[in-house]
Amino acid sequence: MTNRRSILKAISTLTAATYFARPVFGQAKLHVGVVGSGIVGVSIALHLAQAGAKVTVFEKTALAAGATSKSFAWINGSNTNQNYRNLRIKSLEGWQKLDRELGLGIIWGGAIKWQPPGEVAARVRADIMAMAATNYPFKEIDADMFRRVGSEFTPGDIDIAGLATTGGHLDPVSVTTKLMARAKLLGVDVKMPCAVEELIMSGNDLRGVKTTDGDMALDRLVIASGVDTPRLTSKAGYLPNLHHEPGILVHSTAVEVATNKVVYGPGVHFKQFAYGRIVGADSETPPKSDTHQEIRRHAVAFPSKEIEDMHSQRIIDKIARFLPAAQKAQPHHLTLGFRPMPADRFPILGYLPKSSTIYVAVMHSGVTLAPIVGRMVTSELIGDKQEEILSPFRPDRPGLL
Ligand SMILES: Cc1cc2nc3c(=O)[nH]c(=O)nc-3n(C[C@H](O)[C@H](O)[C@H](O)COP(=O)(O)OP(=O)(O)OC[C@H]3O[C@@H](n4cnc5c(N)ncnc54)[C@H](O)[C@@H]3O)c2cc1C
């Protein structure tokens, strides 16, 4: 009896020790948990697995269910902040590599922008001038050049126009699915549906997570849970100032393929997939009206099909003014998504303050940034490096808390 009790005690001590043991890298694979299977979380999981980590992804809903599936998914390097632009440009190189390796179907058509005379034109001109002074190929074009490169459009009066000859757009759900398929081939384990509810801590160090599927011991955790990120990081004492910025997009029925560019015209932006579907909107954010107040406060679904149809038809009509091929398009569906937008609009990337085990990766432009973020986060987690390119984007920078 005594013998049995001591064996049981030894087993329970061993279980606890195993649960909380931190393997030394080189002797055992580092076990990293990634919370969220949006495009950012999946890219991180893929890069970690490629570097030899043991990876578990936790997803509370479905693959790409958050901002990713509601994204316009323009991938571009256009930004006047030099550090941020460099990060974006590096990420475009990452997308080119992934596209070659995995056949992601990215449409590398660049982008075109124009405005008729008026107040908005002055802002667009200032943007184009600011970008002309950078290394990014987004330059002013005159009306003749516009006619040559944008013959698919009926632009009306042009006061200012610009053309980006790099970047493009992708289907965020299809691409995330392909990245995840590769990640799984490399051994990434996916728990879905499975929400991470609590962090298991010992002082400032992570020991594991409590999930809706039970507890799991982990060496590191990457929180890439989009607009839900503060809910988890706050459990480790970090509450970033993160807004959720709503945005709708109409998805049309497929029509004749007319353009491969991302288009920012007067009061409307749109793109077209290789199979003919047009995706676009007539505003980046909802109007500042009373009716739209709730959407600004928290994530909601569309109130009714009628309102959805009204928005869809209005947007398609606006697109059709500038892209005749869209005249035959019908609304297919509308999405309402919530951008994870840090207060200063730059990504938040790095270990939480005071932690060497919990890492946060939350950002707008996550579609553009997924490849570079996957690579750099992996280097910091597995290689124990401090990547210089990420240093302007640390969680403890001023203005975020
Ligand atoms: C309208 C709109 C237009 C956009 N346009 C562009 C654009 O043109 N270019 C661009 O680069 N970016 C754009 N974005 C932004 C881009 O889509 C996001 O930055 C990106 O999708 C974020 O990806 P993510 O993986 O970080 O987050 P998400 O895609 O939001 O994924 C987070 C995941 O975490 C899961 N999760 C949350 N909490 C938990 C938990 N506790 N346990 C388990 N799982 C959890 C969620 O279910 C979700 O699936 C746009 C976004 C919107 C909404």
The ligand as an SDF file (V2000), in Angstrom:
LIG
                    3D

 53 58  0  0  0  0  0  0  0  0999 V2000
  -12.5930   46.3370  -44.0410 C   0  0  0  0  0  0  0  0  0  0  0  0
  -11.1400   45.9820  -43.8700 C   0  0  0  0  0  0  0  0  0  0  0  0
  -10.2220   46.3170  -44.8590 C   0  0  0  0  0  0  0  0  0  0  0  0
   -8.8700   46.0180  -44.6920 C   0  0  0  0  0  0  0  0  0  0  0  0
   -8.0030   46.2910  -45.7120 N   0  0  0  0  0  0  0  0  0  0  0  0
   -6.7110   45.9160  -45.6120 C   0  0  0  0  0  0  0  0  0  0  0  0
   -5.8340   46.0770  -46.7130 C   0  0  0  0  0  0  0  0  0  0  0  0
   -6.2280   46.5300  -47.7920 O   0  0  0  0  0  0  0  0  0  0  0  0
   -4.5390   45.6760  -46.5730 N   0  0  0  0  0  0  0  0  0  0  0  0
   -4.0800   45.1460  -45.3860 C   0  0  0  0  0  0  0  0  0  0  0  0
   -2.8890   44.8020  -45.3070 O   0  0  0  0  0  0  0  0  0  0  0  0
   -4.8980   44.9820  -44.3160 N   0  0  0  0  0  0  0  0  0  0  0  0
   -6.1910   45.3520  -44.4040 C   0  0  0  0  0  0  0  0  0  0  0  0
   -7.0460   45.1670  -43.3600 N   0  0  0  0  0  0  0  0  0  0  0  0
   -6.4890   44.7300  -42.0730 C   0  0  0  0  0  0  0  0  0  0  0  0
   -6.2060   43.2560  -42.0550 C   0  0  0  0  0  0  0  0  0  0  0  0
   -7.2990   42.5420  -42.5510 O   0  0  0  0  0  0  0  0  0  0  0  0
   -5.8910   42.8440  -40.6150 C   0  0  0  0  0  0  0  0  0  0  0  0
   -4.8090   43.6060  -40.1210 O   0  0  0  0  0  0  0  0  0  0  0  0
   -5.5150   41.3660  -40.5470 C   0  0  0  0  0  0  0  0  0  0  0  0
   -6.5040   40.5670  -41.1440 O   0  0  0  0  0  0  0  0  0  0  0  0
   -5.3060   40.9580  -39.1080 C   0  0  0  0  0  0  0  0  0  0  0  0
   -5.0340   39.5880  -39.0830 O   0  0  0  0  0  0  0  0  0  0  0  0
   -4.8410   38.8500  -37.7020 P   0  0  0  0  0  0  0  0  0  0  0  0
   -4.4700   37.4570  -38.0040 O   0  0  0  0  0  0  0  0  0  0  0  0
   -3.9210   39.6560  -36.8540 O   0  0  0  0  0  0  0  0  0  0  0  0
   -6.2580   38.9940  -36.9750 O   0  0  0  0  0  0  0  0  0  0  0  0
   -7.6710   38.3230  -37.3100 P   0  0  0  0  0  0  0  0  0  0  0  0
   -7.8280   38.0040  -38.7310 O   0  0  0  0  0  0  0  0  0  0  0  0
   -8.6970   39.2020  -36.6860 O   0  0  0  0  0  0  0  0  0  0  0  0
   -7.6010   36.9530  -36.5460 O   0  0  0  0  0  0  0  0  0  0  0  0
   -7.6390   36.8480  -35.1460 C   0  0  0  0  0  0  0  0  0  0  0  0
   -8.1900   35.4790  -34.8110 C   0  0  0  0  0  0  0  0  0  0  0  0
   -8.0400   35.2570  -33.4170 O   0  0  0  0  0  0  0  0  0  0  0  0
   -9.1420   34.4860  -32.9800 C   0  0  0  0  0  0  0  0  0  0  0  0
   -9.2180   34.6330  -31.5210 N   0  0  0  0  0  0  0  0  0  0  0  0
   -9.4290   35.7800  -30.8240 C   0  0  0  0  0  0  0  0  0  0  0  0
   -9.3700   35.5510  -29.5050 N   0  0  0  0  0  0  0  0  0  0  0  0
   -9.1280   34.2330  -29.3490 C   0  0  0  0  0  0  0  0  0  0  0  0
   -8.9550   33.4000  -28.2110 C   0  0  0  0  0  0  0  0  0  0  0  0
   -9.0170   33.8590  -26.9690 N   0  0  0  0  0  0  0  0  0  0  0  0
   -8.6980   32.0780  -28.4140 N   0  0  0  0  0  0  0  0  0  0  0  0
   -8.6190   31.5700  -29.6720 C   0  0  0  0  0  0  0  0  0  0  0  0
   -8.7790   32.3340  -30.7850 N   0  0  0  0  0  0  0  0  0  0  0  0
   -9.0190   33.6470  -30.6360 C   0  0  0  0  0  0  0  0  0  0  0  0
  -10.3100   35.0920  -33.7440 C   0  0  0  0  0  0  0  0  0  0  0  0
  -11.4110   34.1930  -33.8130 O   0  0  0  0  0  0  0  0  0  0  0  0
   -9.6850   35.3490  -35.1060 C   0  0  0  0  0  0  0  0  0  0  0  0
   -9.8850   34.2780  -36.0100 O   0  0  0  0  0  0  0  0  0  0  0  0
   -8.4200   45.4130  -43.5060 C   0  0  0  0  0  0  0  0  0  0  0  0
   -9.3400   45.0290  -42.5160 C   0  0  0  0  0  0  0  0  0  0  0  0
  -10.6960   45.3110  -42.6980 C   0  0  0  0  0  0  0  0  0  0  0  0
  -11.6760   44.8680  -41.6580 C   0  0  0  0  0  0  0  0  0  0  0  0
  1  2  1  0
  2  3  1  0
  2 52  2  0
  3  4  2  0
  4  5  1  0
  4 50  1  0
  5  6  2  0
  6  7  1  0
  6 13  1  0
  7  8  2  0
  7  9  1  0
  9 10  1  0
 10 11  2  0
 10 12  1  0
 12 13  2  0
 13 14  1  0
 14 15  1  0
 14 50  1  0
 15 16  1  0
 16 17  1  0
 16 18  1  0
 18 19  1  0
 18 20  1  0
 20 21  1  0
 20 22  1  0
 22 23  1  0
 23 24  1  0
 24 25  2  0
 24 26  1  0
 24 27  1  0
 27 28  1  0
 28 29  2  0
 28 30  1  0
 28 31  1  0
 31 32  1  0
 32 33  1  0
 33 34  1  0
 33 48  1  0
 34 35  1  0
 35 36  1  0
 35 46  1  0
 36 37  1  0
 36 45  1  0
 37 38  2  0
 38 39  1  0
 39 40  1  0
 39 45  2  0
 40 41  1  0
 40 42  2  0
 42 43  1  0
 43 44  2  0
 44 45  1  0
 46 47  1  0
 46 48  1  0
 48 49  1  0
 50 51  2  0
 51 52  1  0
 52 53  1  0
M  END
$$$$
